[in-house]
Amino acid sequence: MTKNIKKVAILGSGVMGSRIACHFANIGVQALLLDIVHPDFKESNDQGKRNKLVNDALKTAIKSNPSPVYSKKAKLLNLIETGNLEDDLHKIADCDWIMEAVIERLDIKQQVFENVEKHRKPGTIVSSNTSGIPINMMLEGRSEDFQKHFLGTHFFNPPRYLKLLEIIPTPKTDPALVDFLMHYGQRYLGKTTVLCKDTPAFIANRIGVFSIMSLFHTVKEMDLTIEEVDKLTGPVLGRPKSATFRTCDVVGLDTLAKVATGLKENCPNDEKNELFKLPDFIQKMLDNNWLGSKSGQGFYKKVKDEKGKSNILSLDLNTLEYREKQRAKFATLEQTKPVDDLVERTKMLYHGKDRAGEFYQKTFHALFAYVTQRVPEISDEIYKIDDAMRAGFGWELGPFEAWDAIGLEKALAKMDEAGVEVNAWIKEMISNGHKSFYKIEDGVRKYYDQKTNSYVEVPGGPELNLTVLNQDNIVWQNKDATITDIGDGVLNVSFHSKMNTIGGGTLQAINKAIDLGESEDYRGVTIYNEGQNFSAGANVGLIFMFAVEQEWEELDFAIRSFQNTMMRVRYSACPVVVAPHNMALGGGCELSMHADKVIAHAETYMGLVEFGVGLIPGGGGTKEFALRLNDSIKEGDVAMNTFRDKFLTIGQAKVATSAQEAFELGYLREGIDEIEVSRDFQLSRAKEAVLEMYENGYTQPAERKDITIMGQQALGLVYVGANSYMAANYMSKHDQLISEKLGYVLAGGDISQPTDVSEKYLLGLERRAFLELCQEKKTLERIQSILTTGKVLRN
């Protein structure tokens, strides 16, 4: 089946519906967002009043944080049309996909679908975003064509950020439609699409809510505080910062309770059915309307002291009274701090000898046993459970992947000791000599299939899987980076330093890859990694060490090396394409700005943030902004306005909240750089871009010597602005100094009239300003604050 999705209709503008509409607008698809007529204006002929409910919901969504849209510019928002279900339902005849997202009541959904059928064109996709009602129950009374084109499409909230899209067909759904949406969701919506059975709560919520409810019981049993649990179940375990209790506050305790109660009622044969019964402390919180963020308090409560300073209190689960937050500390967590590899860290956490280790064993054992019992009830394939938990709950390791990290047999032996029962197929698997749930064989990732008692290739996933490629195709590596042959004469550089910071090892790898890429054996280079973030920037710790020791020659050499490598990326004899994702800050941003082309994931948070540590961009970033300033000024433009915008972007350390915003801030270039919505296709698109440039006769660029700088004209603007900000107490004396250094480089120095200069000239100004700021005591204090506390110091 081939369909072209040009316009979608979302019926229901609640928290999910309005945000789903926003995400379709993000990818350039028109969205018709409809809801009921506002109850106060049913008799009105004023469309604005009749549509007040849907319009207010959309405005609330757009203002929410995190934002559901890539950019709040009018061009994107104009893709969303609003209306009501009485006056505008006929407009769905022009839509290619109609999605229901109304209240979770079967009778209301059936009524909506009855009205939909009066207007939809035959062959139009219809789906429900329900999270709890069986999909097949919605088919009653519908036509054959409707039933053939109907299924469940369960997005997770917030739909822009959570990657999971569960696809739930009915027995009457056209299999070709299922295949189409599985591909469309992955390729164009940027989702991990998981094909689910029509069982209660599908896959992710069934496992995720069990995990939370099981943890609630463990918390009481071990008498742990909520701070301790959130410390144990957050980033250290490869899970979101919101961990457990903060996540519950964000989701809403009422929502969690509703799903848990639904599972208890609808899964009577679940061996852990009793676990879905709400604990006493949860019921009391519900009775008190302590629902989390939506009610102002839940497990955490934000208050202000007598001085107006905000403070976060936490709930004592024994007394149900709020108190000052307590520090959580465990020896096992301290031991794992230096360990970046999550697989190794998970193993260490599980084998901890303190209460943390006891907690991990209890919770892992319960989770491992539960997922074995859900195969084949909710899924015949184990990889779907792992995919769903990674994409829907933000776990870096799914349950079976975590079990592999610990060791299948080692964990099972401890589970046997603890009397925790697993499904029979696990022991049959081991008796047949299979020792892990996953393995890489002949360059292919495979999962254990209990139906055939064999390993089967994991379908879907990235077109180019770097983890798999690195098994057999590594060309060169050091402790900070790896060069991999990704086929067709293209090399990839991936970082694996701490937070993927850029230091000597990564710079060495980039230069080595370009050396190879310029040879007859290769065609070009991509720079991409599968880490949580592309790069947090330059190695600030190294800069601090050189500065404290006053090793100025070594620091000058380090800065030159960084600048030279960026210029090598820009002016190599082979195409270099950078593919950033998530954080691409400081040096990560500078690297992207010097590429022939950037293939940025839609969720790329890019910015030159050096001002926060008392510095200016020193790896070519300031030079590059001066160059782009020159290139962006058209005849008739007010040059000083353009200068001010570029200056403030760096001076205010503006970070783009999406790749789209990176274009708006000038970090990415219109007509050259691209946005890729799906991480699964990002590396393959970057490789494709290298080959396109190579096959079109790539020519090594010539270094620029025609950059017109403004000199004193622009410097005057900088000095006046900095003085006025100082006088108004908007910046400190040190901020003023940094601003003046930044302005000096952007303006091209204290030159009396506009003059053409080279990139080397600007790099020299940039490097000197950077070194001079490194010699300032207040700069060192700022760097130390970032290194020790992670907080920006304003001194």
VOGU-3710 file (C-alpha; in Angstrom, 3 decimals, decimal comma):
1> mtknikkvai> 0,000/0,000/0,000  1,299/3,435/-0,965  -0,330/6,508/0,516  0,621/10,160/0,547  -0,234/11,777/3,887  -0,820/15,434/3,074  -3,470/16,251/5,658  -4,601/14,644/8,897  -7,627/15,224/11,104  -7,282/14,985/14,877
11> lgsgvmgsri> -10,627/14,623/16,655  -10,182/15,780/20,251  -7,937/18,648/21,339  -6,976/17,495/24,816  -3,417/17,106/26,037  -2,709/14,393/23,469  -4,800/15,554/20,520  -3,444/19,102/20,392  0,135/17,914/20,719  -0,264/15,215/18,064
21> achfanigvq> -1,542/17,932/15,709  1,555/19,998/16,557  3,865/17,114/15,740  2,301/16,569/12,331  2,808/20,291/11,695  6,453/19,799/12,756  6,975/17,456/9,817  5,124/19,707/7,387  1,746/17,922/7,304  -1,455/19,967/7,479
31> allldivhpd> -3,558/19,165/10,545  -7,273/19,744/11,112  -7,865/19,852/14,887  -11,524/19,496/15,918  -13,323/19,337/19,260  -16,815/19,884/20,614  -18,475/23,283/20,522  -17,686/25,236/23,682  -20,591/24,491/26,099  -21,163/28,204/26,819
41> fkesndqgkr> -21,627/29,110/23,149  -23,747/26,317/21,646  -26,364/28,796/20,480  -23,859/31,348/19,188  -23,194/31,967/15,486  -19,755/33,377/16,275  -17,231/30,759/15,080  -14,528/32,157/17,348  -16,718/31,544/20,380  -17,914/28,128/19,174
51> nklvndalkt> -14,283/27,095/18,635  -13,069/28,543/21,931  -12,421/25,127/23,478  -10,186/23,864/20,670  -8,432/27,218/20,216  -7,686/27,522/23,933  -6,377/23,945/24,007  -4,022/24,599/21,097  -2,753/27,855/22,624  -2,108/26,072/25,929
61> aiksnpspvy> -0,217/23,318/24,139  1,972/25,743/22,197  2,819/27,701/25,356  3,647/24,537/27,309  7,162/23,556/28,280  8,679/21,521/26,732  7,243/22,930/23,527  5,339/20,546/21,225  6,530/22,470/18,145  9,976/22,770/16,603
71> skkakllnli> 9,469/26,510/16,164  6,798/29,010/17,153  7,181/30,879/13,879  3,875/31,471/12,077  4,845/29,348/9,045  4,719/26,134/11,061  1,668/27,009/13,155  -0,284/27,983/10,041  -0,360/24,299/9,138  -2,868/23,697/11,957
81> etgnleddlh> -6,522/24,532/11,270  -9,022/24,417/14,136  -12,772/23,833/14,159  -15,572/21,995/15,912  -17,235/18,620/15,414  -20,632/20,100/14,565  -19,709/22,716/11,962  -16,482/21,359/10,500  -16,578/17,555/10,525  -17,330/17,554/6,787
91> kiadcdwime> -13,753/18,825/6,241  -12,396/15,363/7,071  -13,345/14,389/3,514  -10,124/16,137/2,452  -7,967/14,272/4,973  -5,794/11,225/4,373  -5,740/10,082/8,005  -8,416/10,651/10,642  -7,305/10,088/14,233  -9,634/9,991/17,221
101> avierldikq> -8,274/11,300/20,520  -11,417/11,985/22,549  -12,269/10,996/26,133  -11,655/7,342/27,086  -15,283/6,202/26,870  -16,291/3,547/24,365  -19,804/4,960/23,802  -18,419/8,404/22,928  -15,772/6,963/20,614  -18,389/4,862/18,818
111> qvfenvekhr> -20,570/7,937/18,371  -17,615/9,868/16,920  -16,845/7,049/14,472  -20,479/6,878/13,380  -20,301/10,560/12,461  -16,895/10,129/10,840  -18,277/7,502/8,508  -20,787/10,000/7,143  -17,990/12,198/5,763  -14,794/10,181/5,232
121> kpgtivssnt> -13,736/9,102/1,765  -13,468/5,327/1,202  -9,896/4,198/1,746  -9,098/6,926/4,283  -7,121/5,727/7,304  -9,009/5,942/10,610  -7,308/5,263/13,917  -7,813/5,644/17,660  -5,215/6,965/20,075  -6,807/5,081/22,961
131> sgipinmmle> -4,488/3,762/25,642  -6,874/1,367/27,331  -9,995/0,438/25,346  -9,704/-2,694/23,167  -9,439/-1,600/19,531  -11,752/-4,298/18,174  -14,609/-3,062/20,412  -14,779/0,152/18,369  -15,730/-1,641/15,135  -19,350/-2,350/15,986
141> grsedfqkhf> -21,700/-0,935/13,347  -18,928/0,201/11,017  -18,785/-0,526/7,285  -16,453/-3,058/5,716  -14,258/-0,298/4,207  -14,048/1,450/7,581  -13,059/-1,766/9,349  -10,438/-2,547/6,720  -8,796/0,860/7,220  -9,160/1,095/11,013
151> lgthffnppr> -6,611/0,342/13,741  -5,078/1,713/16,937  -2,197/4,220/16,782  -1,135/4,910/20,362  1,216/7,899/20,699  2,972/8,584/23,983  2,925/11,959/25,690  4,586/14,271/24,833  4,358/12,981/21,236  7,147/15,235/19,969
161> ylklleiipt> 9,698/13,815/22,393  8,671/10,246/23,247  9,528/8,029/20,312  7,042/5,219/20,817  4,126/4,702/18,442  2,231/1,488/19,149  0,359/0,136/16,132  -2,581/-2,102/17,089  -4,484/-3,742/14,229  -7,771/-5,624/14,539
171> pktdpalvdf> -8,406/-8,952/12,780  -10,129/-6,961/10,013  -7,362/-4,397/9,423  -5,728/-4,586/5,992  -2,184/-5,948/6,610  -0,886/-3,599/3,908  -2,118/-0,628/5,979  -0,253/-1,944/9,013  2,965/-2,222/6,994  2,473/1,306/5,645
181> lmhygqrylg> 1,982/2,901/9,074  4,863/0,955/10,602  7,120/2,483/7,941  5,493/5,933/7,911  5,747/6,263/11,677  9,434/5,400/11,656  10,512/7,285/8,542  8,412/10,444/8,667  7,228/10,845/12,265  10,599/9,792/13,689
191> kttvlckdtp> 9,037/7,094/15,855  9,952/3,647/17,025  6,906/1,808/15,697  5,964/-1,319/17,638  3,335/-3,732/16,362  1,152/-4,732/19,322  -1,527/-7,256/20,128  -4,894/-5,893/21,241  -4,306/-6,678/24,926  -4,996/-4,378/27,907
201> afianrigvf> -2,658/-1,333/27,904  -0,810/-2,898/24,938  2,959/-3,316/25,600  4,674/-0,269/27,101  2,030/0,689/29,668  1,506/-2,941/30,679  5,194/-3,354/31,532  5,850/0,223/32,627  2,920/0,474/35,029  3,765/-2,954/36,460
211> simslfhtvk> 7,318/-1,724/37,044  6,083/1,374/38,896  3,469/-0,483/40,970  5,999/-3,174/41,872  8,436/-0,462/42,902  5,788/1,179/45,147  5,569/-2,067/47,109  9,368/-2,431/47,243  9,704/1,133/48,554  7,452/0,370/51,518
221> emdltieevd> 9,060/-3,004/52,111  12,583/-1,532/52,212  11,502/1,746/53,882  13,169/3,892/51,203  12,578/7,615/50,723  11,367/9,028/47,435  14,717/10,814/47,027  16,540/7,500/47,405  14,341/5,797/44,829  14,668/8,632/42,319
231> kltgpvlgrp> 18,437/8,556/42,790  18,461/4,800/42,147  16,108/4,804/39,166  17,313/7,842/37,200  20,287/8,427/34,876  22,544/6,008/36,776  20,273/3,247/35,443  20,062/4,755/31,971  16,603/6,178/32,620  15,252/9,759/32,502
241> ksatfrtcdv> 16,249/12,384/35,086  12,653/12,411/36,308  13,270/8,812/37,473  10,183/7,343/39,198  8,383/9,734/41,510  9,063/12,886/39,511  7,758/11,032/36,433  4,594/10,135/38,353  4,134/13,818/39,216  4,528/14,835/35,567
251> vgldtlakva> 2,207/12,123/34,228  -0,343/12,674/36,991  -1,111/10,252/39,795  -4,741/10,040/38,652  -3,624/8,899/35,189  -1,310/6,271/36,651  -4,020/5,067/39,046  -6,538/4,828/36,207  -4,256/2,622/34,101  -3,301/0,464/37,106
261> tglkencpnd> -6,952/-0,003/38,120  -7,852/-0,821/34,526  -5,142/-3,486/34,418  -6,351/-5,000/37,680  -9,910/-5,214/36,327  -9,076/-6,333/32,793  -6,235/-8,785/33,503  -7,763/-11,229/36,031  -5,400/-14,002/34,945  -2,249/-11,923/35,380
271> eknelfklpd> -0,172/-13,706/38,040  0,682/-10,292/39,515  -2,885/-8,987/39,461  -2,815/-8,053/43,162  0,184/-5,823/42,555  -2,013/-3,434/40,561  -4,063/-2,678/43,654  -3,315/0,870/44,761  -1,192/1,045/47,945  -2,700/2,952/50,890
281> fiqkmldnnw> -0,370/5,945/50,482  -1,358/6,302/46,820  -5,069/6,178/47,659  -4,617/8,834/50,356  -2,778/11,087/47,902  -5,629/10,671/45,418  -8,167/11,481/48,136  -6,187/14,659/48,961  -6,023/15,570/45,251  -2,216/15,447/45,414
291> lgsksgqgfy> -1,964/14,463/41,764  1,429/15,925/40,890  2,272/18,876/38,653  -1,323/19,426/37,536  -2,517/20,003/41,135  0,612/21,758/42,395  1,773/18,937/44,614  2,315/15,217/44,499  5,413/13,372/45,591  7,144/16,731/45,368
301> kkvkdekgks> 5,804/20,180/46,219  7,207/23,537/45,129  6,935/26,278/47,774  8,371/29,732/48,379  10,012/30,836/51,608  9,504/34,185/53,319  12,093/35,752/50,990  10,250/34,530/47,893  12,878/31,919/47,056  11,528/28,689/45,533
311> nilsldlntl> 12,158/25,451/47,339  11,213/21,861/46,537  9,770/19,770/49,375  9,326/16,019/49,194  6,694/13,725/50,645  7,464/11,433/53,574  5,665/8,227/52,574  5,272/7,143/56,198  3,722/10,328/57,598  2,379/11,783/54,304
321> eyrekqrakf> 3,774/15,145/55,336  6,055/17,334/53,232  9,590/17,982/54,436  12,886/19,377/53,167  14,482/17,197/50,505  17,023/14,738/51,876  20,261/13,792/50,213  20,396/10,223/48,952  23,752/8,465/49,012  24,763/4,845/48,354
331> atleqtkpvd> 28,219/3,297/48,224  27,351/1,327/45,085  26,402/4,503/43,223  29,677/6,153/44,253  31,608/3,162/42,906  29,874/3,364/39,521  30,406/7,121/38,991  33,534/6,696/36,832  31,857/4,012/34,680  30,350/5,463/31,497
341> dlvertkmly> 29,422/2,170/29,852  25,796/1,462/30,835  26,066/-2,297/30,355  29,034/-2,499/32,698  27,420/-0,083/35,153  24,160/-2,080/35,231  26,132/-5,197/36,130  27,887/-3,345/38,964  24,608/-1,910/40,303  22,996/-5,340/40,375
351> hgkdragefy> 25,912/-6,855/42,284  26,145/-3,995/44,835  26,670/-5,114/48,433  24,616/-2,361/50,092  20,907/-1,488/50,147  21,225/-0,201/46,601  22,299/-3,650/45,415  19,427/-5,228/47,352  16,998/-2,770/45,727  18,274/-3,485/42,224
361> qktfhalfay> 18,048/-7,236/42,707  14,478/-7,051/43,999  13,252/-4,750/41,254  15,142/-6,433/38,414  14,004/-9,889/39,510  10,366/-8,805/39,592  10,659/-7,113/36,187  12,533/-9,992/34,539  10,037/-12,566/35,763  7,073/-10,446/34,674
371> vtqrvpeisd> 8,274/-9,889/31,101  8,919/-13,609/30,619  5,280/-14,291/31,561  4,030/-11,693/29,062  5,566/-13,634/26,176  3,563/-14,599/24,165  0,533/-12,940/25,826  1,299/-9,353/24,790  4,071/-10,051/22,282  5,511/-13,097/20,563
381> eiykiddamr> 8,860/-11,342/20,182  11,026/-10,091/23,026  12,540/-7,214/21,022  9,129/-5,507/20,844  9,021/-5,292/24,641  12,500/-3,785/24,745  11,717/-1,372/21,901  8,515/-0,253/23,642  10,204/0,425/26,976  13,100/2,299/25,424
391> agfgwelgpf> 10,904/4,449/23,211  7,908/4,890/25,524  9,542/5,233/28,941  12,993/6,481/27,959  14,898/3,446/29,235  18,266/3,055/27,540  18,111/-0,696/28,141  14,895/-2,665/27,776  14,171/-5,476/30,298  15,716/-8,276/28,231
401> eawdaiglek> 18,684/-6,084/27,297  19,269/-5,281/30,981  19,080/-8,986/31,791  21,718/-9,656/29,133  23,887/-6,916/30,677  23,795/-8,644/34,074  24,126/-12,106/32,594  21,164/-14,379/31,844  22,321/-17,346/33,896  23,785/-15,321/36,785
411> alakmdeagv> 20,565/-13,390/37,328  18,437/-16,515/36,929  20,464/-18,333/39,601  19,802/-15,494/42,071  16,136/-15,453/41,086  15,913/-19,173/41,831  17,486/-18,553/45,243  14,937/-15,823/45,932  12,034/-18,014/44,812  11,154/-15,792/41,850
421> evnawikemi> 9,488/-17,855/39,100  10,017/-17,296/35,405  8,168/-18,654/32,383  9,179/-22,173/31,374  10,551/-21,055/28,015  13,485/-19,344/29,764  14,831/-22,554/31,257  14,145/-24,408/28,018  16,156/-21,728/26,216  19,132/-22,221/28,540
431> snghksfyki> 18,921/-26,018/28,408  19,245/-25,759/24,632  22,532/-23,893/24,999  21,318/-20,319/24,405  23,009/-17,983/26,882  21,684/-14,542/25,908  18,574/-12,880/24,534  20,481/-11,007/21,830  23,614/-11,555/19,800  25,341/-10,123/16,752
441> edgvrkyydq> 26,051/-12,735/14,108  27,505/-12,076/10,647  27,020/-8,346/11,135  23,323/-8,768/12,002  21,640/-8,194/15,380  19,448/-11,155/16,317  16,994/-11,927/19,136  16,029/-15,235/20,706  12,687/-16,486/19,362  11,035/-18,868/21,813
451> ktnsyvevpg> 8,640/-20,216/19,148  11,437/-21,651/17,006  14,081/-21,957/19,737  16,500/-20,057/17,510  17,886/-16,605/16,872  16,086/-14,384/14,360  17,147/-11,063/12,848  15,705/-8,010/14,606  13,617/-6,241/11,937  13,377/-2,486/11,442
461> gpelnltvln> 15,768/-0,249/13,337  18,488/1,951/11,825  19,339/1,536/8,151  22,972/1,747/9,276  23,535/0,437/12,786  26,869/1,727/14,046  26,933/-0,688/16,982  26,647/-3,608/14,564  29,084/-2,108/12,039  31,669/-1,641/14,768
471> qdnivwqnkd> 31,841/-5,401/15,254  33,808/-5,974/12,039  34,417/-2,679/10,259  36,609/-0,593/12,574  39,444/1,006/10,600  41,154/2,913/13,440  40,419/3,895/17,013  41,757/5,417/20,205  40,219/5,765/23,660  38,056/8,754/22,631
481> atitdigdgv> 36,895/7,961/19,102  36,462/5,261/16,479  36,715/5,375/12,687  34,387/2,861/10,999  34,023/1,875/7,350  30,272/2,256/6,759  30,454/1,071/3,159  30,724/2,514/-0,349  33,992/4,243/0,478  32,618/6,338/3,343
491> lnvsfhskmn> 34,219/6,507/6,784  32,453/7,536/9,986  34,015/9,108/13,069  32,145/8,412/16,313  33,062/9,868/19,706  32,970/7,918/22,956  34,748/10,256/25,361  32,918/11,362/28,517  29,809/13,247/27,335  31,442/12,996/23,892
501> tigggtlqai> 33,583/16,028/24,686  36,115/17,061/22,069  39,753/16,844/23,097  43,059/15,631/21,721  41,818/12,098/21,039  38,740/13,168/19,089  40,680/15,775/17,111  43,260/13,118/16,245  40,490/10,828/14,995  38,896/13,558/12,835
511> nkaidlgese> 42,245/14,364/11,214  43,032/10,682/10,698  39,633/10,086/9,070  40,125/13,030/6,705  43,625/11,750/5,837  42,057/8,439/4,864  39,056/10,084/3,203  41,337/12,086/0,927  43,092/8,920/-0,269  42,072/6,959/-3,357
521> dyrgvtiyne> 40,558/4,217/-1,186  37,719/6,348/0,190  35,208/8,982/-0,898  34,471/11,016/2,209  33,717/11,216/5,921  30,673/11,396/8,168  30,845/12,389/11,841  28,045/10,768/13,836  27,613/8,771/17,033  24,934/6,773/18,789
531> gqnfsaganv> 25,592/8,309/22,213  22,926/10,041/24,250  24,296/13,391/23,017  26,365/14,311/19,988  28,854/16,396/21,986  28,830/18,580/25,095  31,668/20,621/23,583  35,375/21,016/24,199  37,081/19,399/27,181  36,670/22,272/29,660
541> glifmfaveq> 38,547/20,357/32,349  41,663/20,334/30,199  41,364/24,085/29,563  40,998/24,671/33,309  44,039/22,554/34,103  46,253/24,416/31,610  45,007/27,795/32,859  45,457/27,013/36,559  48,970/25,743/35,885  49,581/28,811/33,672
551> eweeldfair> 50,719/26,544/30,860  49,911/29,199/28,275  51,970/27,716/25,431  50,255/24,355/25,856  46,845/26,030/25,977  47,675/28,077/22,879  48,713/24,862/21,114  45,465/23,138/22,166  43,351/26,004/20,829  45,332/26,087/17,577
561> sfqntmmrvr> 44,828/22,332/17,196  41,093/22,733/17,615  40,924/25,637/15,169  43,151/23,859/12,633  41,015/20,743/12,798  37,835/22,768/12,219  39,501/24,390/9,212  40,570/20,932/8,034  36,923/19,851/8,190  35,955/22,928/6,145
571> ysacpvvvap> 38,743/22,735/3,565  39,481/19,035/3,145  39,835/17,473/-0,300  36,932/15,111/0,479  33,357/15,874/1,562  32,748/15,913/5,318  29,184/15,649/6,627  28,346/16,069/10,331  25,173/14,497/11,775  24,441/15,896/15,261
581> hnmalgggce> 21,625/14,991/17,644  20,458/16,125/21,078  23,163/18,308/22,671  25,615/19,784/20,178  27,095/22,513/22,333  30,236/24,642/22,143  32,809/22,640/20,206  30,100/20,256/18,985  28,327/23,236/17,448  31,594/24,585/15,983
591> lsmhadkvia> 32,325/21,205/14,388  28,872/21,203/12,786  29,295/24,779/11,536  32,479/23,854/9,636  31,098/20,817/7,785  30,342/20,766/4,067  26,844/19,776/5,100  24,957/19,048/8,323  22,267/16,387/8,558  20,793/17,400/11,907
601> haetymglve> 18,307/15,270/13,774  15,122/17,261/14,418  15,858/17,071/18,163  19,230/18,821/18,018  19,928/21,385/20,734  22,735/23,426/19,263  24,477/26,475/20,634  27,705/28,357/21,357  27,544/28,433/25,147  31,088/29,441/26,074
611> fgvglipggg> 29,949/32,771/27,555  28,577/30,809/30,522  32,091/29,728/31,508  33,589/33,178/30,993  34,915/32,557/27,489  34,065/33,167/23,844  33,879/30,385/21,214  37,522/29,557/20,510  37,344/26,679/18,035  36,365/28,811/15,064
621> gtkefalrln> 32,833/29,578/16,237  33,319/33,340/16,646  35,202/33,509/13,342  32,405/31,584/11,656  29,764/33,978/12,930  31,803/36,902/11,585  31,988/35,124/8,219  28,265/34,358/8,186  27,516/37,915/9,252  29,393/39,097/6,155
631> dsikegdvam> 27,568/36,651/3,886  24,112/37,394/5,288  24,105/41,151/4,733  22,235/42,032/1,563  22,100/45,383/-0,171  19,727/47,657/1,713  20,080/45,780/5,026  20,877/47,668/8,213  24,232/46,007/8,898  24,271/47,007/12,568
641> ntfrdkflti> 21,007/45,142/13,189  22,472/41,972/11,714  25,653/42,436/13,730  23,632/42,893/16,929  21,654/39,689/16,275  24,804/37,622/15,722  26,477/39,205/18,760  23,505/38,453/21,053  23,235/34,861/19,841  26,718/34,176/21,235
651> gqakvatsaq> 26,625/36,738/24,043  23,391/35,324/25,459  24,551/31,726/24,842  21,365/30,987/22,906  20,717/27,291/22,438  18,337/26,133/19,711  15,574/23,918/21,108  15,288/22,085/17,788  17,124/21,829/14,493  14,536/24,214/13,043
661> eafelgylre> 15,500/26,851/15,622  19,164/26,206/14,792  18,408/27,531/11,308  16,683/30,573/12,796  19,667/31,320/15,060  22,174/30,938/12,231  23,885/27,766/13,430  22,564/25,889/10,386  22,490/27,221/6,807  19,379/27,484/4,655
671> gideievsrd> 19,728/25,662/1,350  22,740/23,634/2,532  22,018/21,861/5,794  19,102/19,469/6,338  16,818/18,174/9,080  16,227/14,437/9,509  13,251/13,552/11,710  14,241/9,908/12,208  17,454/8,948/14,019  17,139/5,551/12,330
681> fqlsrakeav> 17,839/7,165/8,954  20,250/9,924/10,013  23,545/8,128/9,398  22,365/6,630/6,098  21,264/10,100/4,912  24,635/11,560/5,969  26,423/8,838/4,019  24,157/9,481/1,033  25,016/13,197/1,180  28,759/12,400/1,104
691> lemyengytq> 28,292/10,192/-1,951  26,141/12,817/-3,716  28,899/15,425/-3,294  31,597/12,984/-4,379  29,704/11,808/-7,447  28,892/15,389/-8,464  32,605/16,169/-8,616  33,459/17,483/-5,168  35,964/20,337/-5,341  38,150/21,281/-2,408
701> paerkditim> 37,022/24,775/-1,276  39,453/27,687/-1,175  40,022/29,431/2,141  38,096/32,679/2,443  39,995/35,974/2,291  37,067/38,200/1,395  35,324/38,670/4,750  34,324/42,293/5,210  34,619/43,317/8,840  33,016/46,457/10,330
711> gqqalglvyv> 35,726/47,474/12,794  35,139/50,548/14,939  31,594/51,077/13,672  30,498/47,783/15,224  32,787/48,142/18,245  31,043/51,359/19,204  27,737/49,485/19,337  29,319/46,813/21,563  30,897/49,260/24,035  27,795/51,420/24,344
721> gansymaany> 25,568/48,393/24,803  27,845/46,776/27,408  28,129/50,024/29,383  24,359/50,531/29,452  23,771/46,918/30,567  26,373/47,401/33,311  24,779/50,644/34,462  21,372/48,919/34,658  22,866/45,965/36,621  21,951/43,492/33,856
731> mskhdqlise> 25,520/42,217/33,689  28,586/42,028/35,887  31,933/43,679/35,238  33,267/40,345/34,010  30,304/39,907/31,667  31,170/43,325/30,262  34,761/42,224/29,658  33,662/39,036/27,855  31,176/41,027/25,772  33,872/43,452/24,679
741> klgyvlaggd> 36,251/40,607/23,759  33,495/38,909/21,766  32,572/42,155/20,032  36,223/42,839/19,208  36,526/39,533/17,318  33,143/39,808/15,575  33,939/43,366/14,506  37,348/42,285/13,205  39,328/44,427/15,609  39,831/48,154/16,119
751> isqptdvsek> 39,918/49,051/12,416  38,720/52,473/11,264  36,717/51,370/8,213  35,223/48,231/6,655  38,059/46,015/5,412  38,358/42,597/3,789  40,233/40,052/5,939  40,963/36,317/5,893  39,693/33,543/8,121  43,207/33,137/9,526
761> yllglerraf> 43,175/36,754/10,643  39,869/36,271/12,494  41,048/32,989/14,019  44,074/34,821/15,408  41,833/37,433/17,054  39,591/34,686/18,413  42,489/32,702/19,861  44,073/35,716/21,548  40,779/36,771/23,109  40,202/33,235/24,348
771> lelcqekktl> 43,671/33,055/25,923  43,301/36,459/27,551  39,996/35,448/29,134  41,571/32,207/30,413  43,982/34,395/32,401  41,122/36,070/34,270  40,456/34,835/37,817  36,700/35,198/37,379  36,771/33,016/34,263  38,524/30,271/36,212
781> eriqsilttg> 35,897/30,574/38,939  33,170/30,093/36,328  34,865/27,065/34,802  35,395/25,556/38,253  31,704/26,024/39,065  30,668/24,166/35,910  33,134/21,344/36,589  32,228/20,905/40,273  28,525/21,750/40,443  27,339/21,813/36,834
791> kvlrn> 25,921/25,299/37,462  26,684/28,570/35,692  28,289/31,096/38,038  27,508/34,769/37,511  30,396/36,615/39,186
//
